[in-house]
Amino acid sequence: METMKGRVAVVTGAASGIGKALSLAFAAEGARVVLADVEDDALMATRTEIEALDAPVLAVKTDVTDENSVAELCAVTLETFGGVNILCNNAGVGGGGLVKNQQLVDWKWVIDVSLWGVIHGLHHFLPHLIEAEESHVMSTASVAGLMAVPGLAPYNAAKFGVVAIMETLHHEMDRDPEANVGVSVLCPGVVRTNIATAQRNRPDHLRRRRGESIDQTAKAPEEARARNAAIAAALENGMDPGQVASQVLNAMYERRFWVLSHPELLAEVNHRNQELADLKNPTLISSFTD
Ligand SMILES: NC(=O)c1ccc[n+]([C@@H]2O[C@H](COP(=O)([O-])OP(=O)(O)OC[C@H]3O[C@@H](n4cnc5c(N)ncnc54)[C@H](O)[C@@H]3O)[C@@H](O)[C@H]2O)c1
């Protein structure tokens, strides 16, 4: 992409963390920004911050798990700004826990937001991105989309899925003479955001259960709580989300597919690929908690 000036950029999960940093970065580059998030107060606060930059901004309360809500986001974007050039499918949630301790609601919540959210975004926006003279679509996966971190199976499943979808789309857009759509996937390592409190946006009907009732007391087994506490501690020392946003914008300017905030983590990915090539059973070289 040559310039962001006047481009219309839609960001999901825009009220916090990486999505908020992306939105501020697009506004600073002169884009018109559409903020989409399920968390109302944080969404309005982000809109106020972007308005202070004198940038055209629209905030649309959106639940990416709900196809109609994403359809509405797309309709309002087109109605307000007349088109769309950039889509960042960024909303995502996660939580730790061993597969043997997962409830179906854990799988459903994480996959609904982190994988179906991306699918809904592509389904509604891609035809308009293809119509645009120049456009770019980025989805936020994770290093957990490139390696199977123990204790994060639903998140890993969602993020491997996001990488697969975006890689497929990259090949398809490359072969499509009608389309001028750049494609990127963001695979961050640890970034200082609010993802450790992702449960704040978990809908009641997908909360953990004991029998037929929502389980408000023992929300997760001890191992999952210990894992989540370790993740929260690591996040405090994580990368600044603004730095990740700059990497994403650079990738859009340079039409680069892979955006890896922590390339040193590729050692684990390369180890996995080598074991696969050698048909060896998987092992890990990093010290992930288990
Ligand atoms: N922080 C990290 O270390 C890290 C690492 C790898 C990948 N990621 C990914 O980065 C993305 C952004 O997360 P973050 O770390 O900035 O976390 P965050 O919690 O700070 O921001 C996520 C945003 O998504 C919103 N959201 C949650 N459910 C939603 C829904 N159903 N519809 C619309 N919006 C919803 C939240 O309200 C929040 O504003 C996620 O996809 C996450 O999986 C984060």
The ligand as an SDF file (V2000), in Angstrom:
LIG
                    3D

 44 48  0  0  0  0  0  0  0  0999 V2000
   -1.2280   -9.8290   24.0720 N   0  0  0  0  0  0  0  0  0  0  0  0
   -0.5200  -10.8430   23.6020 C   0  0  0  0  0  0  0  0  0  0  0  0
    0.5260  -11.2120   24.1660 O   0  0  0  0  0  0  0  0  0  0  0  0
   -0.9680  -11.5510   22.3520 C   0  0  0  0  0  0  0  0  0  0  0  0
   -0.1110  -12.5290   21.8200 C   0  0  0  0  0  0  0  0  0  0  0  0
   -0.5150  -13.1750   20.6600 C   0  0  0  0  0  0  0  0  0  0  0  0
   -1.7140  -12.8570   20.0540 C   0  0  0  0  0  0  0  0  0  0  0  0
   -2.5300  -11.9000   20.6060 N   0  0  0  0  0  0  0  0  0  0  0  0
   -3.7870  -11.5990   19.9180 C   0  0  0  0  0  0  0  0  0  0  0  0
   -3.8980  -10.1960   19.7530 O   0  0  0  0  0  0  0  0  0  0  0  0
   -5.2890   -9.8670   19.5450 C   0  0  0  0  0  0  0  0  0  0  0  0
   -5.6420   -8.6500   20.3750 C   0  0  0  0  0  0  0  0  0  0  0  0
   -5.6040   -9.0160   21.7470 O   0  0  0  0  0  0  0  0  0  0  0  0
   -4.9050   -8.0930   22.8570 P   0  0  0  0  0  0  0  0  0  0  0  0
   -3.7390   -8.8420   23.3620 O   0  0  0  0  0  0  0  0  0  0  0  0
   -4.7610   -6.7170   22.3710 O   0  0  0  0  0  0  0  0  0  0  0  0
   -6.0140   -8.1890   24.0190 O   0  0  0  0  0  0  0  0  0  0  0  0
   -7.0020   -7.1040   24.6590 P   0  0  0  0  0  0  0  0  0  0  0  0
   -7.8720   -7.8650   25.5950 O   0  0  0  0  0  0  0  0  0  0  0  0
   -6.2310   -5.9510   25.1980 O   0  0  0  0  0  0  0  0  0  0  0  0
   -7.8530   -6.6150   23.3960 O   0  0  0  0  0  0  0  0  0  0  0  0
   -8.7800   -7.4730   22.7710 C   0  0  0  0  0  0  0  0  0  0  0  0
  -10.0190   -6.6760   22.3920 C   0  0  0  0  0  0  0  0  0  0  0  0
  -10.9540   -7.5900   21.7570 O   0  0  0  0  0  0  0  0  0  0  0  0
  -12.2560   -7.2590   22.2220 C   0  0  0  0  0  0  0  0  0  0  0  0
  -13.1910   -8.3880   22.0720 N   0  0  0  0  0  0  0  0  0  0  0  0
  -13.2960   -9.5020   22.8310 C   0  0  0  0  0  0  0  0  0  0  0  0
  -14.3210  -10.2590   22.4270 N   0  0  0  0  0  0  0  0  0  0  0  0
  -14.8840   -9.6110   21.3650 C   0  0  0  0  0  0  0  0  0  0  0  0
  -15.9870   -9.8770   20.5190 C   0  0  0  0  0  0  0  0  0  0  0  0
  -16.7370  -10.9770   20.6810 N   0  0  0  0  0  0  0  0  0  0  0  0
  -16.2710   -8.9980   19.5230 N   0  0  0  0  0  0  0  0  0  0  0  0
  -15.5300   -7.8570   19.3710 C   0  0  0  0  0  0  0  0  0  0  0  0
  -14.4880   -7.5470   20.1490 N   0  0  0  0  0  0  0  0  0  0  0  0
  -14.1610   -8.4120   21.1390 C   0  0  0  0  0  0  0  0  0  0  0  0
  -12.0480   -6.8750   23.6670 C   0  0  0  0  0  0  0  0  0  0  0  0
  -13.1320   -6.1040   24.1840 O   0  0  0  0  0  0  0  0  0  0  0  0
  -10.7380   -6.0840   23.5980 C   0  0  0  0  0  0  0  0  0  0  0  0
  -10.9910   -4.7080   23.4140 O   0  0  0  0  0  0  0  0  0  0  0  0
   -6.0660  -11.1320   19.8940 C   0  0  0  0  0  0  0  0  0  0  0  0
   -6.4550  -11.7870   18.7080 O   0  0  0  0  0  0  0  0  0  0  0  0
   -5.0460  -11.9710   20.6540 C   0  0  0  0  0  0  0  0  0  0  0  0
   -5.3370  -13.3440   20.5780 O   0  0  0  0  0  0  0  0  0  0  0  0
   -2.1820  -11.2400   21.7350 C   0  0  0  0  0  0  0  0  0  0  0  0
  1  2  1  0
  2  3  2  0
  2  4  1  0
  4  5  1  0
  4 44  2  0
  5  6  2  0
  6  7  1  0
  7  8  2  0
  8  9  1  0
  8 44  1  0
  9 10  1  0
  9 42  1  0
 10 11  1  0
 11 12  1  0
 11 40  1  0
 12 13  1  0
 13 14  1  0
 14 15  2  0
 14 16  1  0
 14 17  1  0
 17 18  1  0
 18 19  2  0
 18 20  1  0
 18 21  1  0
 21 22  1  0
 22 23  1  0
 23 24  1  0
 23 38  1  0
 24 25  1  0
 25 26  1  0
 25 36  1  0
 26 27  1  0
 26 35  1  0
 27 28  2  0
 28 29  1  0
 29 30  1  0
 29 35  2  0
 30 31  1  0
 30 32  2  0
 32 33  1  0
 33 34  2  0
 34 35  1  0
 36 37  1  0
 36 38  1  0
 38 39  1  0
 40 41  1  0
 40 42  1  0
 42 43  1  0
M  CHG  2   8   1  16  -1
M  END
$$$$
